[in-house]
Amino acid sequence: LFIIIPLFIILIGETLAALIIVAGRFLAQRSHYKFCFVIACIECLIMPFGTVLGIFTIILLTQDPVKAAFQPPPIA
């Protein structure tokens, strides 16, 4: 029990860290808007820096110019 619970917590932390890295790459590529938004919401649970980063990401993602940047280019 003293091995399984910490391993589970570590696994969740590493998975969340990997998802945050992937979301950062998607933000840089301006793709997968919903994934980035969900990860920003989940990131708000990580006190204190995750909360600040998550809130500012949510504020940024809800702005209209940013939403437009995530839209695929029109096909000619």
N, CA, C and O atoms as a CHARMM CRD file, in Angstrom:
* protein
*
  304
    1    1 LEU  N      0.83000  -1.19700   0.00000 PROA 1      0.00000
    2    1 LEU  CA     0.00000   0.00000   0.00000 PROA 1      0.00000
    3    1 LEU  C      0.87700   1.26300   0.00000 PROA 1      0.00000
    4    1 LEU  O      0.53500   2.26700  -0.62600 PROA 1      0.00000
    5    2 PHE  N      2.01200   1.19500   0.71300 PROA 2      0.00000
    6    2 PHE  CA     2.90500   2.35400   0.76800 PROA 2      0.00000
    7    2 PHE  C      3.70900   2.51700  -0.51300 PROA 2      0.00000
    8    2 PHE  O      4.37700   3.53400  -0.70000 PROA 2      0.00000
    9    3 ILE  N      3.65100   1.54300  -1.38300 PROA 3      0.00000
   10    3 ILE  CA     4.34400   1.64400  -2.66400 PROA 3      0.00000
   11    3 ILE  C      3.35100   1.98000  -3.78200 PROA 3      0.00000
   12    3 ILE  O      3.66400   2.76700  -4.67600 PROA 3      0.00000
   13    4 ILE  N      2.17700   1.39400  -3.73100 PROA 4      0.00000
   14    4 ILE  CA     1.20800   1.54900  -4.81300 PROA 4      0.00000
   15    4 ILE  C      0.65100   2.97100  -4.87800 PROA 4      0.00000
   16    4 ILE  O      0.56200   3.54500  -5.96400 PROA 4      0.00000
   17    5 ILE  N      0.28000   3.53900  -3.75100 PROA 5      0.00000
   18    5 ILE  CA    -0.31800   4.88500  -3.74800 PROA 5      0.00000
   19    5 ILE  C      0.67600   5.94800  -4.22000 PROA 5      0.00000
   20    5 ILE  O      0.31500   6.76100  -5.07000 PROA 5      0.00000
   21    6 PRO  N      1.91100   5.98000  -3.70800 PROA 6      0.00000
   22    6 PRO  CA     2.85700   6.97600  -4.25100 PROA 6      0.00000
   23    6 PRO  C      3.16300   6.77100  -5.72700 PROA 6      0.00000
   24    6 PRO  O      3.31500   7.74600  -6.46400 PROA 6      0.00000
   25    7 LEU  N      3.25700   5.52300  -6.17200 PROA 7      0.00000
   26    7 LEU  CA     3.49500   5.27900  -7.59400 PROA 7      0.00000
   27    7 LEU  C      2.33500   5.79100  -8.44000 PROA 7      0.00000
   28    7 LEU  O      2.55000   6.33900  -9.52000 PROA 7      0.00000
   29    8 PHE  N      1.11200   5.61700  -7.95800 PROA 8      0.00000
   30    8 PHE  CA    -0.06600   6.11700  -8.66800 PROA 8      0.00000
   31    8 PHE  C     -0.03500   7.64300  -8.73800 PROA 8      0.00000
   32    8 PHE  O     -0.34700   8.21800  -9.78100 PROA 8      0.00000
   33    9 ILE  N      0.33400   8.29800  -7.65500 PROA 9      0.00000
   34    9 ILE  CA     0.40900   9.76300  -7.62800 PROA 9      0.00000
   35    9 ILE  C      1.50500  10.26500  -8.56400 PROA 9      0.00000
   36    9 ILE  O      1.31800  11.25700  -9.26800 PROA 9      0.00000
   37   10 ILE  N      2.64500   9.58200  -8.57100 PROA 10     0.00000
   38   10 ILE  CA     3.74000   9.95400  -9.46900 PROA 10     0.00000
   39   10 ILE  C      3.32200   9.76400 -10.92200 PROA 10     0.00000
   40   10 ILE  O      3.63500  10.59900 -11.77100 PROA 10     0.00000
   41   11 LEU  N      2.62500   8.68400 -11.21300 PROA 11     0.00000
   42   11 LEU  CA     2.16400   8.41900 -12.57500 PROA 11     0.00000
   43   11 LEU  C      1.19100   9.49800 -13.04500 PROA 11     0.00000
   44   11 LEU  O      1.26400   9.94300 -14.19000 PROA 11     0.00000
   45   12 ILE  N      0.29200   9.91400 -12.17900 PROA 12     0.00000
   46   12 ILE  CA    -0.63900  10.98800 -12.52700 PROA 12     0.00000
   47   12 ILE  C      0.11900  12.28800 -12.77300 PROA 12     0.00000
   48   12 ILE  O     -0.18300  13.01200 -13.72200 PROA 12     0.00000
   49   13 GLY  N      1.09900  12.58800 -11.92800 PROA 13     0.00000
   50   13 GLY  CA     1.88300  13.81300 -12.10000 PROA 13     0.00000
   51   13 GLY  C      2.67200  13.82500 -13.39500 PROA 13     0.00000
   52   13 GLY  O      2.72300  14.84300 -14.08400 PROA 13     0.00000
   53   14 GLU  N      3.28700  12.70000 -13.73000 PROA 14     0.00000
   54   14 GLU  CA     4.06100  12.63900 -14.97300 PROA 14     0.00000
   55   14 GLU  C      3.15100  12.71400 -16.19800 PROA 14     0.00000
   56   14 GLU  O      3.50800  13.32900 -17.20200 PROA 14     0.00000
   57   15 THR  N      1.98900  12.09500 -16.11600 PROA 15     0.00000
   58   15 THR  CA     1.03800  12.16600 -17.21900 PROA 15     0.00000
   59   15 THR  C      0.55300  13.59600 -17.41500 PROA 15     0.00000
   60   15 THR  O      0.46100  14.07600 -18.54500 PROA 15     0.00000
   61   16 LEU  N      0.24700  14.27200 -16.32200 PROA 16     0.00000
   62   16 LEU  CA    -0.19600  15.66100 -16.41100 PROA 16     0.00000
   63   16 LEU  C      0.91200  16.55300 -16.96900 PROA 16     0.00000
   64   16 LEU  O      0.64200  17.45400 -17.76400 PROA 16     0.00000
   65   17 ALA  N      2.14400  16.30800 -16.56100 PROA 17     0.00000
   66   17 ALA  CA     3.26200  17.09200 -17.08400 PROA 17     0.00000
   67   17 ALA  C      3.41500  16.88300 -18.59300 PROA 17     0.00000
   68   17 ALA  O      3.66900  17.83600 -19.33000 PROA 17     0.00000
   69   18 ALA  N      3.26200  15.64900 -19.04500 PROA 18     0.00000
   70   18 ALA  CA     3.35800  15.37300 -20.47700 PROA 18     0.00000
   71   18 ALA  C      2.22100  16.04800 -21.24300 PROA 18     0.00000
   72   18 ALA  O      2.43100  16.57600 -22.33500 PROA 18     0.00000
   73   19 LEU  N      1.01700  16.02900 -20.67000 PROA 19     0.00000
   74   19 LEU  CA    -0.11900  16.68400 -21.32500 PROA 19     0.00000
   75   19 LEU  C      0.07200  18.19500 -21.40300 PROA 19     0.00000
   76   19 LEU  O     -0.33200  18.81900 -22.38400 PROA 19     0.00000
   77   20 ILE  N      0.67900  18.78400 -20.38700 PROA 20     0.00000
   78   20 ILE  CA     0.94300  20.22500 -20.39700 PROA 20     0.00000
   79   20 ILE  C      1.97600  20.56800 -21.46900 PROA 20     0.00000
   80   20 ILE  O      1.85300  21.58700 -22.14900 PROA 20     0.00000
   81   21 ILE  N      2.98200  19.72900 -21.61800 PROA 21     0.00000
   82   21 ILE  CA     3.99200  19.94800 -22.66800 PROA 21     0.00000
   83   21 ILE  C      3.35300  19.84300 -24.04800 PROA 21     0.00000
   84   21 ILE  O      3.62400  20.66700 -24.92100 PROA 21     0.00000
   85   22 VAL  N      2.50900  18.84100 -24.24800 PROA 22     0.00000
   86   22 VAL  CA     1.82800  18.68000 -25.53700 PROA 22     0.00000
   87   22 VAL  C      0.91000  19.87100 -25.80400 PROA 22     0.00000
   88   22 VAL  O      0.84900  20.36400 -26.93000 PROA 22     0.00000
   89   23 ALA  N      0.20100  20.33500 -24.78300 PROA 23     0.00000
   90   23 ALA  CA    -0.66800  21.49900 -24.95400 PROA 23     0.00000
   91   23 ALA  C      0.14600  22.73600 -25.31700 PROA 23     0.00000
   92   23 ALA  O     -0.29600  23.54700 -26.13100 PROA 23     0.00000
   93   24 GLY  N      1.31700  22.89000 -24.73100 PROA 24     0.00000
   94   24 GLY  CA     2.18300  24.01300 -25.08200 PROA 24     0.00000
   95   24 GLY  C      2.61400  23.96800 -26.53500 PROA 24     0.00000
   96   24 GLY  O      2.67000  25.00100 -27.20300 PROA 24     0.00000
   97   25 ARG  N      2.91800  22.77700 -27.02700 PROA 25     0.00000
   98   25 ARG  CA     3.27700  22.64300 -28.44300 PROA 25     0.00000
   99   25 ARG  C      2.08600  22.95300 -29.34400 PROA 25     0.00000
  100   25 ARG  O      2.23700  23.59400 -30.38400 PROA 25     0.00000
  101   26 PHE  N      0.90400  22.49500 -28.94100 PROA 26     0.00000
  102   26 PHE  CA    -0.29500  22.80100 -29.72000 PROA 26     0.00000
  103   26 PHE  C     -0.60300  24.28900 -29.71000 PROA 26     0.00000
  104   26 PHE  O     -1.05700  24.83400 -30.71600 PROA 26     0.00000
  105   27 LEU  N     -0.36000  24.95300 -28.58400 PROA 27     0.00000
  106   27 LEU  CA    -0.55900  26.40500 -28.53300 PROA 27     0.00000
  107   27 LEU  C      0.38700  27.11300 -29.49500 PROA 27     0.00000
  108   27 LEU  O     -0.00700  28.05800 -30.17800 PROA 27     0.00000
  109   28 ALA  N      1.62300  26.65900 -29.54500 PROA 28     0.00000
  110   28 ALA  CA     2.59500  27.27300 -30.45700 PROA 28     0.00000
  111   28 ALA  C      2.20800  27.05100 -31.91700 PROA 28     0.00000
  112   28 ALA  O      2.45800  27.90500 -32.76800 PROA 28     0.00000
  113   29 GLN  N      1.59200  25.89100 -32.20500 PROA 29     0.00000
  114   29 GLN  CA     1.16800  25.58000 -33.56900 PROA 29     0.00000
  115   29 GLN  C     -0.22600  26.13100 -33.87700 PROA 29     0.00000
  116   29 GLN  O     -0.67200  26.08800 -35.02400 PROA 29     0.00000
  117   30 ARG  N     -0.90900  26.64600 -32.86300 PROA 30     0.00000
  118   30 ARG  CA    -2.28200  27.14600 -32.96800 PROA 30     0.00000
  119   30 ARG  C     -3.21300  26.07700 -33.53700 PROA 30     0.00000
  120   30 ARG  O     -3.91800  26.29000 -34.52300 PROA 30     0.00000
  121   31 SER  N     -3.18600  24.91500 -32.87200 PROA 31     0.00000
  122   31 SER  CA    -4.06500  23.82000 -33.26600 PROA 31     0.00000
  123   31 SER  C     -4.63400  23.16800 -32.01000 PROA 31     0.00000
  124   31 SER  O     -4.12100  23.37900 -30.91100 PROA 31     0.00000
  125   32 HSD  N     -5.69200  22.37800 -32.17200 PROA 32     0.00000
  126   32 HSD  CA    -6.33100  21.64200 -31.07300 PROA 32     0.00000
  127   32 HSD  C     -6.79100  22.58000 -29.95200 PROA 32     0.00000
  128   32 HSD  O     -6.35300  22.46600 -28.80700 PROA 32     0.00000
  129   33 TYR  N     -7.67600  23.49900 -30.30600 PROA 33     0.00000
  130   33 TYR  CA    -8.16000  24.52100 -29.37200 PROA 33     0.00000
  131   33 TYR  C     -8.80200  23.90900 -28.12800 PROA 33     0.00000
  132   33 TYR  O     -8.49100  24.31400 -27.00800 PROA 33     0.00000
  133   34 LYS  N     -9.69000  22.94200 -28.31700 PROA 34     0.00000
  134   34 LYS  CA   -10.40500  22.35000 -27.18200 PROA 34     0.00000
  135   34 LYS  C     -9.45400  21.61800 -26.23800 PROA 34     0.00000
  136   34 LYS  O     -9.61200  21.69800 -25.02000 PROA 34     0.00000
  137   35 PHE  N     -8.47900  20.91100 -26.78100 PROA 35     0.00000
  138   35 PHE  CA    -7.49500  20.21700 -25.94900 PROA 35     0.00000
  139   35 PHE  C     -6.73400  21.21400 -25.08500 PROA 35     0.00000
  140   35 PHE  O     -6.56000  20.99300 -23.88700 PROA 35     0.00000
  141   36 CYS  N     -6.28400  22.30500 -25.68500 PROA 36     0.00000
  142   36 CYS  CA    -5.55100  23.32600 -24.93700 PROA 36     0.00000
  143   36 CYS  C     -6.41700  23.94800 -23.85200 PROA 36     0.00000
  144   36 CYS  O     -5.93400  24.22400 -22.75400 PROA 36     0.00000
  145   37 PHE  N     -7.68700  24.16900 -24.15000 PROA 37     0.00000
  146   37 PHE  CA    -8.59500  24.76500 -23.17800 PROA 37     0.00000
  147   37 PHE  C     -8.83900  23.82000 -22.00500 PROA 37     0.00000
  148   37 PHE  O     -8.85700  24.25200 -20.85300 PROA 37     0.00000
  149   38 VAL  N     -9.02700  22.54000 -22.29400 PROA 38     0.00000
  150   38 VAL  CA    -9.26100  21.55500 -21.22600 PROA 38     0.00000
  151   38 VAL  C     -8.02600  21.41200 -20.34500 PROA 38     0.00000
  152   38 VAL  O     -8.15200  21.33800 -19.12300 PROA 38     0.00000
  153   39 ILE  N     -6.85100  21.37200 -20.93200 PROA 39     0.00000
  154   39 ILE  CA    -5.62000  21.26100 -20.14800 PROA 39     0.00000
  155   39 ILE  C     -5.41700  22.51600 -19.30100 PROA 39     0.00000
  156   39 ILE  O     -4.93500  22.42400 -18.17300 PROA 39     0.00000
  157   40 ALA  N     -5.77400  23.67800 -19.82300 PROA 40     0.00000
  158   40 ALA  CA    -5.68500  24.90900 -19.02500 PROA 40     0.00000
  159   40 ALA  C     -6.61500  24.84600 -17.82200 PROA 40     0.00000
  160   40 ALA  O     -6.26200  25.30500 -16.73600 PROA 40     0.00000
  161   41 CYS  N     -7.79900  24.28000 -18.01300 PROA 41     0.00000
  162   41 CYS  CA    -8.73700  24.13100 -16.88400 PROA 41     0.00000
  163   41 CYS  C     -8.20700  23.15000 -15.85200 PROA 41     0.00000
  164   41 CYS  O     -8.29800  23.40800 -14.65100 PROA 41     0.00000
  165   42 ILE  N     -7.66100  22.04000 -16.29700 PROA 42     0.00000
  166   42 ILE  CA    -7.10400  21.05300 -15.37600 PROA 42     0.00000
  167   42 ILE  C     -5.88800  21.62500 -14.65100 PROA 42     0.00000
  168   42 ILE  O     -5.65400  21.33100 -13.47800 PROA 42     0.00000
  169   43 GLU  N     -5.12900  22.43500 -15.35600 PROA 43     0.00000
  170   43 GLU  CA    -3.92100  23.02400 -14.78600 PROA 43     0.00000
  171   43 GLU  C     -4.22200  23.97900 -13.63000 PROA 43     0.00000
  172   43 GLU  O     -3.35800  24.23200 -12.78900 PROA 43     0.00000
  173   44 CYS  N     -5.43600  24.50200 -13.59000 PROA 44     0.00000
  174   44 CYS  CA    -5.82500  25.39100 -12.49400 PROA 44     0.00000
  175   44 CYS  C     -5.82400  24.67200 -11.14800 PROA 44     0.00000
  176   44 CYS  O     -5.81100  25.32900 -10.10700 PROA 44     0.00000
  177   45 LEU  N     -5.83700  23.35300 -11.14200 PROA 45     0.00000
  178   45 LEU  CA    -5.82300  22.59200  -9.89900 PROA 45     0.00000
  179   45 LEU  C     -4.43700  22.53300  -9.24900 PROA 45     0.00000
  180   45 LEU  O     -4.31400  22.19300  -8.07200 PROA 45     0.00000
  181   46 ILE  N     -3.40200  22.86300 -10.01600 PROA 46     0.00000
  182   46 ILE  CA    -2.03200  22.78600  -9.50600 PROA 46     0.00000
  183   46 ILE  C     -1.68100  24.13700  -8.88900 PROA 46     0.00000
  184   46 ILE  O     -1.47300  25.11900  -9.60200 PROA 46     0.00000
  185   47 MET  N     -1.61900  24.17800  -7.57400 PROA 47     0.00000
  186   47 MET  CA    -1.35500  25.42600  -6.85500 PROA 47     0.00000
  187   47 MET  C      0.14400  25.66100  -6.74500 PROA 47     0.00000
  188   47 MET  O      0.87000  24.66900  -6.66900 PROA 47     0.00000
  189   48 PRO  N      0.66200  26.84500  -6.73000 PROA 48     0.00000
  190   48 PRO  CA     0.08600  28.12700  -7.08900 PROA 48     0.00000
  191   48 PRO  C      0.34000  28.49200  -8.54400 PROA 48     0.00000
  192   48 PRO  O     -0.43600  29.23900  -9.14000 PROA 48     0.00000
  193   49 PHE  N      1.43200  27.96400  -9.12900 PROA 49     0.00000
  194   49 PHE  CA     1.81900  28.41100 -10.47100 PROA 49     0.00000
  195   49 PHE  C      0.87800  27.89300 -11.54900 PROA 49     0.00000
  196   49 PHE  O      0.61000  28.59400 -12.52500 PROA 49     0.00000
  197   50 GLY  N      0.38000  26.68400 -11.38500 PROA 50     0.00000
  198   50 GLY  CA    -0.55200  26.13900 -12.36200 PROA 50     0.00000
  199   50 GLY  C     -1.83900  26.93000 -12.41700 PROA 50     0.00000
  200   50 GLY  O     -2.41900  27.11300 -13.48800 PROA 50     0.00000
  201   51 THR  N     -2.29000  27.40300 -11.26200 PROA 51     0.00000
  202   51 THR  CA    -3.51500  28.20100 -11.21900 PROA 51     0.00000
  203   51 THR  C     -3.32900  29.49700 -12.00200 PROA 51     0.00000
  204   51 THR  O     -4.18700  29.87500 -12.80000 PROA 51     0.00000
  205   52 VAL  N     -2.23300  30.15900 -11.77600 PROA 52     0.00000
  206   52 VAL  CA    -1.96100  31.42300 -12.47600 PROA 52     0.00000
  207   52 VAL  C     -1.82600  31.17400 -13.97500 PROA 52     0.00000
  208   52 VAL  O     -2.42600  31.88600 -14.78000 PROA 52     0.00000
  209   53 LEU  N     -1.04600  30.17700 -14.34700 PROA 53     0.00000
  210   53 LEU  CA    -0.84200  29.87700 -15.75800 PROA 53     0.00000
  211   53 LEU  C     -2.13900  29.43000 -16.42100 PROA 53     0.00000
  212   53 LEU  O     -2.42900  29.83300 -17.54700 PROA 53     0.00000
  213   54 GLY  N     -2.92400  28.60100 -15.73200 PROA 54     0.00000
  214   54 GLY  CA    -4.19100  28.13400 -16.28500 PROA 54     0.00000
  215   54 GLY  C     -5.18300  29.26000 -16.48600 PROA 54     0.00000
  216   54 GLY  O     -5.84800  29.32200 -17.52000 PROA 54     0.00000
  217   55 ILE  N     -5.29100  30.15300 -15.51100 PROA 55     0.00000
  218   55 ILE  CA    -6.24400  31.26100 -15.62500 PROA 55     0.00000
  219   55 ILE  C     -5.86000  32.19400 -16.76400 PROA 55     0.00000
  220   55 ILE  O     -6.72000  32.60500 -17.54300 PROA 55     0.00000
  221   56 PHE  N     -4.58600  32.53000 -16.87000 PROA 56     0.00000
  222   56 PHE  CA    -4.16800  33.41100 -17.95700 PROA 56     0.00000
  223   56 PHE  C     -4.32500  32.73500 -19.31900 PROA 56     0.00000
  224   56 PHE  O     -4.63000  33.40200 -20.30700 PROA 56     0.00000
  225   57 THR  N     -4.12200  31.43400 -19.37700 PROA 57     0.00000
  226   57 THR  CA    -4.33000  30.71700 -20.63600 PROA 57     0.00000
  227   57 THR  C     -5.80000  30.71800 -21.01900 PROA 57     0.00000
  228   57 THR  O     -6.13500  30.90900 -22.18800 PROA 57     0.00000
  229   58 ILE  N     -6.68200  30.50600 -20.04500 PROA 58     0.00000
  230   58 ILE  CA    -8.11500  30.53100 -20.31700 PROA 58     0.00000
  231   58 ILE  C     -8.54100  31.92000 -20.78800 PROA 58     0.00000
  232   58 ILE  O     -9.30500  32.04100 -21.74500 PROA 58     0.00000
  233   59 ILE  N     -8.05200  32.96300 -20.12400 PROA 59     0.00000
  234   59 ILE  CA    -8.38200  34.33400 -20.53900 PROA 59     0.00000
  235   59 ILE  C     -7.91600  34.58000 -21.97000 PROA 59     0.00000
  236   59 ILE  O     -8.63900  35.17700 -22.76700 PROA 59     0.00000
  237   60 LEU  N     -6.71900  34.12500 -22.29100 PROA 60     0.00000
  238   60 LEU  CA    -6.18000  34.32000 -23.63000 PROA 60     0.00000
  239   60 LEU  C     -6.97300  33.52400 -24.66400 PROA 60     0.00000
  240   60 LEU  O     -7.26800  34.03900 -25.74200 PROA 60     0.00000
  241   61 LEU  N     -7.32000  32.28200 -24.35100 PROA 61     0.00000
  242   61 LEU  CA    -8.01200  31.43800 -25.31600 PROA 61     0.00000
  243   61 LEU  C     -9.45500  31.88100 -25.57900 PROA 61     0.00000
  244   61 LEU  O    -10.02900  31.51800 -26.60600 PROA 61     0.00000
  245   62 THR  N    -10.03800  32.64800 -24.68100 PROA 62     0.00000
  246   62 THR  CA   -11.41500  33.09300 -24.89600 PROA 62     0.00000
  247   62 THR  C    -11.51100  34.37300 -25.72300 PROA 62     0.00000
  248   62 THR  O    -12.61600  34.80600 -26.04900 PROA 62     0.00000
  249   63 GLN  N    -10.40500  34.97300 -26.06000 PROA 63     0.00000
  250   63 GLN  CA   -10.43100  36.18800 -26.87500 PROA 63     0.00000
  251   63 GLN  C    -10.68500  35.82800 -28.33900 PROA 63     0.00000
  252   63 GLN  O    -10.19400  34.81400 -28.83600 PROA 63     0.00000
  253   64 ASP  N    -11.45100  36.66600 -29.01200 PROA 64     0.00000
  254   64 ASP  CA   -11.85300  36.39500 -30.40000 PROA 64     0.00000
  255   64 ASP  C    -10.67800  36.29700 -31.38100 PROA 64     0.00000
  256   64 ASP  O    -10.68000  35.39500 -32.21800 PROA 64     0.00000
  257   65 PRO  N     -9.67100  37.18700 -31.31800 PROA 65     0.00000
  258   65 PRO  CA    -8.55300  37.03700 -32.26800 PROA 65     0.00000
  259   65 PRO  C     -7.79900  35.71100 -32.09200 PROA 65     0.00000
  260   65 PRO  O     -7.29900  35.13900 -33.06100 PROA 65     0.00000
  261   66 VAL  N     -7.72600  35.23900 -30.86000 PROA 66     0.00000
  262   66 VAL  CA    -7.02700  33.97800 -30.61700 PROA 66     0.00000
  263   66 VAL  C     -7.86100  32.81600 -31.15100 PROA 66     0.00000
  264   66 VAL  O     -7.31800  31.88100 -31.73900 PROA 66     0.00000
  265   67 LYS  N     -9.17500  32.87000 -30.94800 PROA 67     0.00000
  266   67 LYS  CA   -10.04800  31.83300 -31.50600 PROA 67     0.00000
  267   67 LYS  C     -9.91600  31.78200 -33.02300 PROA 67     0.00000
  268   67 LYS  O     -9.89600  30.70700 -33.62100 PROA 67     0.00000
  269   68 ALA  N     -9.82800  32.96800 -33.63700 PROA 68     0.00000
  270   68 ALA  CA    -9.68300  33.02500 -35.09700 PROA 68     0.00000
  271   68 ALA  C     -8.35800  32.45000 -35.55400 PROA 68     0.00000
  272   68 ALA  O     -8.27800  31.86600 -36.63500 PROA 68     0.00000
  273   69 ALA  N     -7.31300  32.60400 -34.74700 PROA 69     0.00000
  274   69 ALA  CA    -6.00200  32.06900 -35.11100 PROA 69     0.00000
  275   69 ALA  C     -5.99300  30.53900 -35.08100 PROA 69     0.00000
  276   69 ALA  O     -5.18000  29.91300 -35.76000 PROA 69     0.00000
  277   70 PHE  N     -6.88700  29.93800 -34.30500 PROA 70     0.00000
  278   70 PHE  CA    -6.94900  28.49400 -34.22300 PROA 70     0.00000
  279   70 PHE  C     -7.77000  27.87000 -35.34700 PROA 70     0.00000
  280   70 PHE  O     -7.73100  26.65300 -35.53300 PROA 70     0.00000
  281   71 GLN  N     -8.51200  28.68400 -36.09800 PROA 71     0.00000
  282   71 GLN  CA    -9.32600  28.16200 -37.18400 PROA 71     0.00000
  283   71 GLN  C     -8.41900  27.74400 -38.35600 PROA 71     0.00000
  284   71 GLN  O     -7.41300  28.39800 -38.63100 PROA 71     0.00000
  285   72 PRO  N     -8.77900  26.66600 -39.03100 PROA 72     0.00000
  286   72 PRO  CA    -7.96000  26.25300 -40.19700 PROA 72     0.00000
  287   72 PRO  C     -8.08100  27.26900 -41.32100 PROA 72     0.00000
  288   72 PRO  O     -9.12200  27.91200 -41.45600 PROA 72     0.00000
  289   73 PRO  N     -7.05400  27.42600 -42.11700 PROA 73     0.00000
  290   73 PRO  CA    -7.12900  28.39400 -43.23000 PROA 73     0.00000
  291   73 PRO  C     -8.17400  27.93600 -44.25100 PROA 73     0.00000
  292   73 PRO  O     -8.37400  26.73800 -44.44700 PROA 73     0.00000
  293   74 PRO  N     -8.83500  28.89700 -44.89600 PROA 74     0.00000
  294   74 PRO  CA    -9.85300  28.51600 -45.88300 PROA 74     0.00000
  295   74 PRO  C     -9.21900  27.83200 -47.09800 PROA 74     0.00000
  296   74 PRO  O     -8.12100  28.18300 -47.53000 PROA 74     0.00000
  297   75 ILE  N     -9.92600  26.86900 -47.62100 PROA 75     0.00000
  298   75 ILE  CA    -9.42800  26.12500 -48.79800 PROA 75     0.00000
  299   75 ILE  C     -9.79200  26.90600 -50.05400 PROA 75     0.00000
  300   75 ILE  O    -10.94800  27.28300 -50.25100 PROA 75     0.00000
  301   76 ALA  N     -8.79500  27.14400 -50.89900 PROA 76     0.00000
  302   76 ALA  CA    -9.02200  27.94600 -52.10800 PROA 76     0.00000
  303   76 ALA  C     -9.53900  27.11600 -53.23300 PROA 76     0.00000
  304   76 ALA  O     -9.78300  27.63600 -54.32200 PROA 76     0.00000
